[in-house]
Amino acid sequence: MSIFRKVKWSFLLLLIPLVLTLIWFRKGLLYAGGEEGIPFYNLSKTSELSSRVWLEGNGGLPTIWFLPRAPYFWFLSFLSQNNANTVLPQALTFLILMITATVSVYFLVRETVVSKLKLKSAKNVALLSGIFYLLNPYSMTQIWGRGLYTQFFGFALTPLFLLLVIRAINKKSLTLASLAVVVTFVFSPAFVTQTQVLVLWVPALLYLGFYLSKNKKNKAEVLSAILISVFIGVFFLLVHAWWIIPTTLFAKGQYSFLLESSEYNLGSLRGVSRQFPPSYVIRLIHDMYFFSAKLYGEIYSSVLFKLISWIIPIVSLFSISILKKTEHFKFYLFLFAVSLFISLGSNFPTGPIFEWLFLKISYLQSLRNPFEKFGLVFMLAYAPFFSLGTYNLASELSRNFSYKKNRIFLLTIGTIVVLVSGVYVWPMWTGHFAGGFKINPWIEVPEYYEEVDRWLSEKGADFRIIHVPLLPGDGVRYNWLNSYQGLEPSEYLFNHSSISRNVGVNKSFYN
C-alpha cells in the first residue's frame, strides 16, 4: 500500500487525454462529418471561410456563424503553411482541449471545495472531478459525440474561465481578471454558437452573486468584487468586438425568421425535451444516442448498463453531508439547480416556468435544445458532488472493516470510476463515441481531390465551381475508402468557391 501513497495520481489528468488522443488518431485519419464538414483538411481555406460574413459558395449566403473561430484557424494555417499533416493539428487541438478541461476542473474543485476540508488524500477528490468531467455520458454524446467545435472549445473554456474569475475576485487581481478574458480569445471558437456566451457567463455571475451575499456586510469586499466583474465584462466586450459587432449588425437578418415563429420554437422545444426526461437528465444521458437510435448497440438497454447509469446520481447524494460543511456549498447547489432547471427544458416539474421565460425572453429561444447547449454547465456542477460522494461512500464502507481499510477504500473508488468512466463510456476509449457503430467519423480524403484542385488552380482565379447534382439541402454521404457522412464538404476540398449545397435557399438560382 506504500506504493499507492507515493503515486502522484494527478498525472492521470495528462495521461488519460494523451491515451484517448493516441487511440482516436491511431490510424492517422481525420475526425470529420456531421454539421462541421472537414475544417482541418485545408486550414488556409477554413481560415479564409471563417473570416468572412459572406459565404461565396452555395450561390452566396450571408453568414456570421464562423467568425469567432477565425483567429484559431488563422493561427493553425500560419503554422502549417499548407505543408503539415492536417491530422496532427487536429489531434493536438483535441489533446490541448481535454487537458485544459480536466486540469481546470481539478484546480477549480481544489480552490473551492477540498482546500477547506480536512480529508485524507483530499487532492484526489479534485482528481476524481477532473476525470468525471471528461469521462461521463454527457461528455461522450453531447460534447465529443456531436462533433461540434463550439462544444469542444466550450468544454475546455467554461471551467477555466470560472476558475480564473473566482481567483480574480478572491485575490482582487486585475492580472487574473485580464487572463480570464485572454483565454476567452484563445478559445474563441466556442462562440460559434452564441448560446455559449450564456454557458460561459451564468456560472461566473452566479459566483459573483454568491460572493456578494457571503460578504454583504463587508463593503470593501463587495465593491472590489463588483469592480473586478465589471472590468472582466467590459474587457470581454472589447476583446471580442471583432465578432460581437458583426453579429449584432447582421443578427436580425440571420435570426429574425426564427424569432418571428415563437410558437414553432416552442413546439420544437417540447419535441426535443421528450428525448431527455428528468430521469435521463440526472443520469446525463440522451435517449437518441443510447436507446432509440442505439448508436452504441443494444447493450445500453440491458439491465446491467441501466443500473450503472444510476451510479452517478446515487453516489452524488453521499456528498451532501461533507459538501454542506464548505462555504461554497450554496454556490454549487444553486449552480446545480439553475443548470438542471434549464437542461430540463419543458419537462416536468419546472417546464411551465421555463416555457413562460422561453416565450418572454427572445434570446432564450436559441435554447430550443437546452440539454444539448446548457448541459455542459450541469455536468460541471455535477463534478464535485460525484467526486465527494465517491470519496465519502468509499470512506463509509471501509469503516465497516477492521483490517485492510485502505484496500477497501481504494477498491470502492476504483470500482465506481471504472464503471462510470470506463465501462459505461467505453466508446470514448475505442474511438466510436461519434456515430457509434453506425456512422463513421474517421475519414481520409482521396488524393484525387488534391489533384483536381491543383488542376483547377492552374486555370486562374476568376470562376466558381458548380457541383452536380446540386443539393437543395446540405447532407451527403461519400463512399470513400473511409466513408464520409455529413455536410457536403466541397467548400473545404477546393480553393475556388463551390456551389454544391443549400442552393434551395436561393430558389431562383436553383430553379
Phi and psi in degrees as a GROMACS rama.xvg file:
@    title "Ramachandran Plot"
@    xaxis  label "Phi"
@    yaxis  label "Psi"
@TYPE xy
-63.8885  -28.4623  SER-2
-63.0554  -43.7661  ILE-3
-63.218  -35.4174  PHE-4
-68.0827  -30.0991  ARG-5
-85.7352  -16.6021  LYS-6
-70.2664  132.577  VAL-7
-87.2007  90.6947  LYS-8
-67.3234  -17.8638  TRP-9
-64.0807  -18.2242  SER-10
-62.8767  -17.2299  PHE-11
-63.9375  -26.1478  LEU-12
-66.9143  -21.2827  LEU-13
-97.4373  -37.4483  LEU-14
-69.1867  -44.9665  LEU-15
-60.9993  -49.316  ILE-16
-59.8973  -37.1907  PRO-17
-64.6116  -44.9638  LEU-18
-62.992  -44.9146  VAL-19
-60.474  -43.9004  LEU-20
-62.7781  -42.4724  THR-21
-65.2321  -37.6543  LEU-22
-68.0563  -47.1074  ILE-23
-62.5894  -41.2855  TRP-24
-104.242  20.8225  PHE-25
-61.9299  -26.4059  ARG-26
-94.5519  2.164  LYS-27
70.6945  28.0554  GLY-28
-102.959  153.107  LEU-29
-79.778  145.356  LEU-30
-89.9692  117.567  TYR-31
-156.091  167.562  ALA-32
118.047  -162.361  GLY-33
58.3586  -135.957  GLY-34
-88.9479  -1.40849  GLU-35
-104.291  -21.6662  GLU-36
76.5709  -138.266  GLY-37
-128.422  63.9197  ILE-38
-65.5241  -23.2049  PRO-39
-90.4058  0.205919  PHE-40
-71.1152  -44.1863  TYR-41
-132.879  92.0775  ASN-42
-64.2644  -36.9798  LEU-43
-67.4604  -37.8035  SER-44
-69.407  -38.8078  LYS-45
-64.4584  -40.2083  THR-46
-60.5898  -42.3559  SER-47
-64.5352  -45.4022  GLU-48
-63.9191  -36.9022  LEU-49
-72.8642  -20.8005  SER-50
-91.3635  5.46959  SER-51
-116.796  156.603  ARG-52
-105.24  7.28669  VAL-53
-133.352  119.35  TRP-54
-91.1729  112.792  LEU-55
-68.5506  -29.503  GLU-56
-70.9207  174.927  GLY-57
59.1496  28.3949  ASN-58
83.7865  -1.19344  GLY-59
100.696  115.19  GLY-60
-140.014  137.699  LEU-61
-75.2352  140.541  PRO-62
-151.526  135.111  THR-63
-120.533  2.26765  ILE-64
-70.6918  -35.0168  TRP-65
-85.6759  -14.4228  PHE-66
-51.1718  -45.5186  LEU-67
-60.9382  -19.957  PRO-68
-96.1378  4.33453  ARG-69
-58.9979  -48.2676  ALA-70
-60.6886  -40.3923  PRO-71
-65.7088  -45.3444  TYR-72
-74.5975  -27.411  PHE-73
-63.9483  -42.9291  TRP-74
-61.5069  -44.8641  PHE-75
-65.1286  -41.2149  LEU-76
-67.0729  -34.8697  SER-77
-63.8372  -42.3293  PHE-78
-69.942  -39.6578  LEU-79
-78.2677  -35.422  SER-80
52.0845  30.8454  GLN-81
64.325  14.3458  ASN-82
-109.515  -22.3732  ASN-83
-81.1899  156.353  ALA-84
-67.8412  121.67  ASN-85
-70.3821  -12.9272  THR-86
-69.375  -37.5062  VAL-87
-63.434  -48.5895  LEU-88
-58.966  -36.8542  PRO-89
-68.4519  -44.1823  GLN-90
-62.8504  -42.6701  ALA-91
-65.8303  -36.5295  LEU-92
-61.0065  -47.8345  THR-93
-61.5946  -42.8841  PHE-94
-62.5217  -47.4478  LEU-95
-62.6404  -41.7061  ILE-96
-64.6867  -41.8355  LEU-97
-67.6695  -42.4897  MET-98
-65.05  -44.0135  ILE-99
-58.3615  -44.0874  THR-100
-64.101  -51.0576  ALA-101
-66.9105  -42.7971  THR-102
-67.2193  -38.368  VAL-103
-63.0408  -44.5898  SER-104
-64.8851  -39.0964  VAL-105
-56.185  -51.9836  TYR-106
-73.0749  -29.2957  PHE-107
-63.1164  -46.8509  LEU-108
-70.2261  -36.0908  VAL-109
-61.5728  -42.9864  ARG-110
-66.6421  -39.9565  GLU-111
-105.057  -16.9072  THR-112
-123.045  -68.1097  VAL-113
-73.5871  -21.2107  VAL-114
-64.7212  -22.4842  SER-115
-99.8868  -2.61389  LYS-116
-104.841  139.187  LEU-117
-95.8223  81.094  LYS-118
-122.185  148.164  LEU-119
-67.2434  136.824  LYS-120
52.1364  43.4599  SER-121
-58.7985  -32.8094  ALA-122
-61.9989  -28.3904  LYS-123
-70.3292  -19.5953  ASN-124
-65.4348  -43.3514  VAL-125
-64.7015  -37.5599  ALA-126
-61.2885  -45.131  LEU-127
-61.3005  -35.7343  LEU-128
-63.5513  -44.557  SER-129
-63.2477  -42.6856  GLY-130
-65.9694  -43.4133  ILE-131
-62.583  -40.6634  PHE-132
-60.4253  -35.8699  TYR-133
-81.1277  -39.9722  LEU-134
-118.099  83.7384  LEU-135
-147.604  167.666  ASN-136
-59.4758  -37.8587  PRO-137
-67.8513  -45.2638  TYR-138
-58.4614  -41.501  SER-139
-65.4369  -43.1212  MET-140
-93.2121  -46.2974  THR-141
-92.3439  -17.9681  GLN-142
-98.044  -71.9054  ILE-143
-79.294  -32.2512  TRP-144
-69.3424  -32.7205  GLY-145
-78.0798  -19.983  ARG-146
70.8369  25.3068  GLY-147
-99.7638  125.486  LEU-148
-66.8821  -28.241  TYR-149
-61.1495  -35.9652  THR-150
-72.6534  -41.8737  GLN-151
-56.6274  -51.193  PHE-152
-71.8996  -36.7794  PHE-153
-64.1487  -34.2403  GLY-154
-58.1193  -40.7858  PHE-155
-83.5368  -39.9387  ALA-156
-70.2748  -41.3626  LEU-157
-57.73  -52.5315  THR-158
-68.8401  -32.6399  PRO-159
-67.017  -44.3682  LEU-160
-63.1193  -45.2848  PHE-161
-61.2353  -42.6761  LEU-162
-59.0181  -47.0573  LEU-163
-68.8205  -36.918  LEU-164
-63.7444  -44.8176  VAL-165
-61.2396  -45.6077  ILE-166
-66.8513  -37.6807  ARG-167
-63.2174  -42.4903  ALA-168
-68.8812  -44.9532  ILE-169
-66.9764  -38.5695  ASN-170
-91.5785  -4.91124  LYS-171
53.2344  48.3292  LYS-172
-111.903  117.334  SER-173
-71.8672  -26.1456  LEU-174
-64.0108  -47.1711  THR-175
-67.4761  -36.0063  LEU-176
-63.1892  -42.1613  ALA-177
-65.1847  -41.5596  SER-178
-62.3702  -36.1403  LEU-179
-59.2949  -39.0051  ALA-180
-76.0216  -38.0962  VAL-181
-59.1082  -41.6579  VAL-182
-67.5761  -26.9228  VAL-183
-67.4891  -29.2999  THR-184
-72.8673  -43.2206  PHE-185
-59.9274  -39.6023  VAL-186
-102.671  30.7146  PHE-187
-60.8051  -23.5573  SER-188
-56.0128  -15.9675  PRO-189
-60.0718  -28.9973  ALA-190
-87.9079  9.67581  PHE-191
-56.9978  -36.3001  VAL-192
-99.1457  114.463  THR-193
-65.5811  -16.2258  GLN-194
-64.5517  -17.8284  THR-195
-64.22  -24.6594  GLN-196
-61.8595  -42.049  VAL-197
-65.5844  -45.172  LEU-198
-59.0272  -38.7871  VAL-199
-72.8583  -43.5298  LEU-200
-89.7901  -25.4097  TRP-201
-59.2963  -49.5447  VAL-202
-60.1327  -40.2586  PRO-203
-64.8903  -42.2367  ALA-204
-69.8513  -34.9597  LEU-205
-65.3254  -36.934  LEU-206
-67.0292  -40.0789  TYR-207
-59.201  -45.2498  LEU-208
-60.6433  -41.8985  GLY-209
-61.8846  -45.0305  PHE-210
-64.997  -42.3743  TYR-211
-65.2875  -38.6829  LEU-212
-66.0491  -40.2343  SER-213
-67.4359  -33.2844  LYS-214
-113.093  27.9271  ASN-215
-62.3107  -21.8487  LYS-216
-89.011  -7.47967  LYS-217
-108.172  97.3806  ASN-218
-61.4592  -35.1586  LYS-219
-64.6577  -42.8537  ALA-220
-65.8877  -42.3163  GLU-221
-61.7803  -48.1447  VAL-222
-63.3532  -42.3402  LEU-223
-61.389  -45.7993  SER-224
-63.4831  -40.8319  ALA-225
-66.0555  -44.0218  ILE-226
-64.3562  -42.6204  LEU-227
-61.3591  -43.4037  ILE-228
-66.7525  -41.1798  SER-229
-63.702  -41.6283  VAL-230
-58.6694  -45.8401  PHE-231
-62.6991  -43.4543  ILE-232
-63.9171  -46.3935  GLY-233
-66.6437  -43.9101  VAL-234
-62.3579  -38.2209  PHE-235
-60.4934  -46.4734  PHE-236
-62.3124  -39.5893  LEU-237
-68.4969  -44.8232  LEU-238
-66.0232  -33.5343  VAL-239
-104.134  16.4356  HIS-240
-60.5941  -27.4864  ALA-241
-64.3606  -22.7527  TRP-242
-116.205  -22.8133  TRP-243
-68.3144  -43.0827  ILE-244
-64.5593  -51.4251  ILE-245
-59.5795  -37.9335  PRO-246
-63.1138  -42.6087  THR-247
-63.6131  -41.2964  THR-248
-69.499  -38.2857  LEU-249
-103.332  -4.94458  PHE-250
-60.2942  -37.6992  ALA-251
-59.7936  -44.9935  LYS-252
-68.4988  -30.2063  GLY-253
-82.218  -36.7572  GLN-254
-115.816  -4.55216  TYR-255
-59.183  -37.9891  SER-256
-64.7748  -26.8749  PHE-257
-77.1005  -40.6595  LEU-258
-74.5973  -23.1393  LEU-259
-77.6328  -10.4376  GLU-260
-117.191  61.5507  SER-261
-59.9687  -39.5141  SER-262
-66.2617  -36.8539  GLU-263
-63.8541  -43.1216  TYR-264
-63.2213  -38.4503  ASN-265
-64.5809  -40.9766  LEU-266
-63.1037  -38.6499  GLY-267
-64.5927  -42.8993  SER-268
-58.4237  -46.5789  LEU-269
-65.1669  -40.06  ARG-270
-65.5464  -43.5458  GLY-271
-69.6161  -37.0612  VAL-272
-61.0292  -24.5913  SER-273
-64.8051  -20.5787  ARG-274
-79.8576  -10.9089  GLN-275
-141.2  72.8105  PHE-276
-64.2714  168.632  PRO-277
-51.9975  -39.8374  PRO-278
-66.3016  -22.0255  SER-279
-85.5812  -42.251  TYR-280
-60.1316  -45.4206  VAL-281
-68.9231  -14.0628  ILE-282
-102.052  2.60743  ARG-283
62.9185  31.9688  LEU-284
-117.317  158.877  ILE-285
-124.83  130.401  HIS-286
-56.2219  -46.6976  ASP-287
-61.1917  -44.9175  MET-288
-70.0501  -42.4146  TYR-289
-92.3216  -30.5524  PHE-290
-122.287  -66.3902  PHE-291
-63.2077  -45.1169  SER-292
-87.5555  -18.8673  ALA-293
50.4954  47.219  LYS-294
-61.8341  -30.8398  LEU-295
-104.628  15.2441  TYR-296
97.8534  178.466  GLY-297
-75.4865  -16.567  GLU-298
-62.5666  -28.4713  ILE-299
-73.0708  -11.4029  TYR-300
-91.0285  -3.0328  SER-301
-74.6707  158.458  SER-302
-61.3061  -41.2504  VAL-303
-59.5699  -48.2907  LEU-304
-71.0769  -30.6815  PHE-305
-66.3686  -37.5343  LYS-306
-65.714  -41.1379  LEU-307
-60.5911  -39.1995  ILE-308
-64.4414  -24.3545  SER-309
-81.8233  -8.5575  TRP-310
-59.515  -39.5737  ILE-311
-57.9088  -57.1711  ILE-312
-69.4169  -35.4077  PRO-313
-67.2261  -47.9758  ILE-314
-62.7447  -37.3646  VAL-315
-61.5976  -28.6368  SER-316
-62.1696  -28.2966  LEU-317
-73.0864  -6.36996  PHE-318
-84.0836  -22.7682  SER-319
-61.4016  -39.7387  ILE-320
-62.4671  -28.5064  SER-321
-91.4794  -46.3211  ILE-322
-63.7184  -32.1213  LEU-323
-69.5742  -11.3968  LYS-324
-81.011  -12.8444  LYS-325
-92.3668  153.496  THR-326
-70.1497  -18.1624  GLU-327
-94.7902  7.4659  HIS-328
-58.546  -45.8711  PHE-329
-62.5111  -36.8914  LYS-330
-62.3218  -50.3291  PHE-331
-68.4118  -34.8856  TYR-332
-65.6886  -42.658  LEU-333
-69.8485  -40.4185  PHE-334
-61.3505  -41.3591  LEU-335
-63.3209  -45.4681  PHE-336
-66.5339  -44.4822  ALA-337
-65.646  -45.3769  VAL-338
-68.4554  -33.1051  SER-339
-67.1914  -42.4811  LEU-340
-57.7729  -46.7794  PHE-341
-70.0065  -42.0589  ILE-342
-64.2414  -30.6408  SER-343
-69.9262  -21.926  LEU-344
61.0162  -126.54  GLY-345
-89.9479  10.2173  SER-346
-74.555  157.214  ASN-347
-63.7306  143.792  PHE-348
-100.211  -6.97424  PRO-349
-100.632  5.17438  THR-350
-54.2005  -47.4719  GLY-351
-58.4369  -37.8959  PRO-352
-67.3697  -44.1915  ILE-353
-64.1036  -40.9052  PHE-354
-63.3367  -38.3064  GLU-355
-63.1383  -45.5892  TRP-356
-65.4493  -36.479  LEU-357
-59.267  -40.4376  PHE-358
-80.8079  -28.8848  LEU-359
-83.0443  -32.5373  LYS-360
-111.141  106.114  ILE-361
-59.6424  -34.4696  SER-362
-59.746  -33.4851  TYR-363
-67.9154  -14.731  LEU-364
-70.7889  -9.5122  GLN-365
-75.3151  -10.6744  SER-366
-97.17  44.843  LEU-367
-68.0274  -20.7541  ARG-368
-122.335  73.2367  ASN-369
-64.581  -34.6471  PRO-370
-66.9833  -39.3942  PHE-371
-64.4444  -43.1308  GLU-372
-87.9888  -36.3314  LYS-373
-108.442  -6.2093  PHE-374
-60.5367  -20.9805  GLY-375
-59.6537  -41.3707  LEU-376
-67.8092  -39.6876  VAL-377
-61.3294  -42.5994  PHE-378
-62.7996  -40.7987  MET-379
-64.0865  -42.9077  LEU-380
-65.0262  -30.1093  ALA-381
-70.1625  -30.3145  TYR-382
-54.1401  -51.6849  ALA-383
-67.3007  -32.0907  PRO-384
-64.2407  -45.702  PHE-385
-66.5781  -45.0636  PHE-386
-67.625  -44.2644  SER-387
-67.626  -36.638  LEU-388
-63.0411  -42.1926  GLY-389
-61.6153  -45.8541  THR-390
-62.0418  -46.3997  TYR-391
-68.0549  -41.0335  ASN-392
-62.0856  -42.6819  LEU-393
-63.539  -38.1617  ALA-394
-66.1943  -42.7422  SER-395
-64.4777  -42.4128  GLU-396
-65.7182  -41.2515  LEU-397
-68.0955  -25.4352  SER-398
-66.5492  -22.2217  ARG-399
-80.6937  -0.518557  ASN-400
-114.668  134.071  PHE-401
-80.8492  -16.1767  SER-402
-140.338  162.549  TYR-403
54.6403  37.3529  LYS-404
-60.8451  -41.66  LYS-405
-63.3088  -37.2578  ASN-406
-67.1472  -42.1058  ARG-407
-63.1199  -41.2688  ILE-408
-59.5587  -51.6622  PHE-409
-67.9611  -36.6461  LEU-410
-64.1021  -39.872  LEU-411
-64.4495  -48.7937  THR-412
-61.6706  -44.9596  ILE-413
-60.7685  -41.6168  GLY-414
-63.5456  -45.3653  THR-415
-63.8112  -46.2516  ILE-416
-64.3802  -42.8339  VAL-417
-63.5322  -42.1869  VAL-418
-68.0943  -46.1527  LEU-419
-79.5028  -47.4936  VAL-420
-100.367  4.52585  SER-421
-123.755  -70.9817  GLY-422
-63.2942  -49.8879  VAL-423
-68.8812  -31.206  TYR-424
-108.748  35.9889  VAL-425
-55.4958  -35.4262  TRP-426
-57.076  -26.0101  PRO-427
-65.524  -33.2168  MET-428
-83.8547  -12.1723  TRP-429
-109.861  -11.0604  THR-430
89.9385  10.0833  GLY-431
-102.306  21.5596  HIS-432
-68.3963  -29.311  PHE-433
-103.644  113.124  ALA-434
84.6802  -6.99395  GLY-435
55.8896  -131.42  GLY-436
-98.1625  7.44949  PHE-437
-107.553  -32.2087  LYS-438
-126.032  128.591  ILE-439
-92.7082  120.175  ASN-440
-97.6221  -1.61861  PRO-441
-102.296  113.269  TRP-442
-130.979  162.498  ILE-443
-134.991  118.864  GLU-444
-70.7196  126.329  VAL-445
-56.6791  147.847  PRO-446
-63.4019  -26.2475  GLU-447
-66.5327  -19.4491  TYR-448
-66.8355  -40.2505  TYR-449
-66.124  -37.4706  GLU-450
-65.2619  -44.1248  GLU-451
-63.8801  -40.0333  VAL-452
-64.3825  -39.2229  ASP-453
-64.0625  -41.3185  ARG-454
-63.4031  -41.8272  TRP-455
-66.4436  -38.2499  LEU-456
-63.142  -27.079  SER-457
-71.8988  -14.6389  GLU-458
-87.0898  -4.01466  LYS-459
110.884  -171.06  GLY-460
-117.002  -13.9456  ALA-461
-94.0117  62.416  ASP-462
-162.949  165.855  PHE-463
-122.73  160.103  ARG-464
-102.153  132.917  ILE-465
-108.878  130.07  ILE-466
-106.104  132.968  HIS-467
-115.417  134.656  VAL-468
-79.5819  147.08  PRO-469
-70.4187  138.052  LEU-470
-102.124  119.519  LEU-471
-66.1542  -25.8417  PRO-472
-101.568  -146.636  GLY-473
-135.793  -5.59068  ASP-474
-90.4047  146.512  GLY-475
-155.414  157.036  VAL-476
-127.837  126.204  ARG-477
-108.587  127.322  TYR-478
-86.4853  59.3575  ASN-479
-73.6872  176.628  TRP-480
-56.1784  -45.0669  LEU-481
-109.084  96.0434  ASN-482
-57.5899  147.468  SER-483
-112.264  137.856  TYR-484
-141.661  120.543  GLN-485
165.027  -152.148  GLY-486
-60.8735  139.903  LEU-487
-58.6369  119.902  GLU-488
-98.8081  18.2135  PRO-489
-58.6428  -31.3209  SER-490
-62.504  -23.2724  GLU-491
-92.6439  -25.9793  TYR-492
-80.1734  -25.8279  LEU-493
-126.833  142.736  PHE-494
-71.9649  -28.6016  ASN-495
-80.1897  155.494  HIS-496
-64.6376  138.721  SER-497
-116.22  130.553  SER-498
-101.062  108.649  ILE-499
-143.828  -39.011  SER-500
-137.164  165.344  ARG-501
58.6958  19.9126  ASN-502
-70.85  -11.3383  VAL-503
-63.6117  -21.382  GLY-504
-65.5393  -38.8841  VAL-505
-95.4559  78.8943  ASN-506
-60.9536  -39.149  LYS-507
-64.1569  -39.589  SER-508
-65.9833  -44.6961  PHE-509
-65.8863  -42.4419  TYR-510
